[in-house]
Amino acid sequence: MQNQVNNPLHGKTLESILNALVAHFGWKELGDRIRINCFNDNPSIQSSLKFLRKTDWARKKVEDLYVEHCAA
C-alpha cells in the first residue's frame, strides 16, 4: 500500500479516467490526441471501455494523458 501513495491512478477506475478526459477534452480532441477508432467513430463510454480493457497499449496512452492533464 505504501508504494501507491504517489500513484495518481490509485483508486481511479478506467471509467472515471475516461469520463474525466471526455469532460476535459471532448471526444473530438481526445480522438485527435489518441488515434483510436472508438474515440473517432461513433464514440461512447461503453464501447471505449470495452476496447481499452482489451488493449494494453491504448489503455496506457489514456492513463498517461489523464496523469498529464487531469490528475490533481
Secondary structure, 3 states (H helix, E strand, C coil): CHHHCCCCCCCCCHHHHHHHHHHHHHHHHHHHHCCCHHHHCCCCHHHHHHHHHHCHHHHHHHHHHHHHHCCC
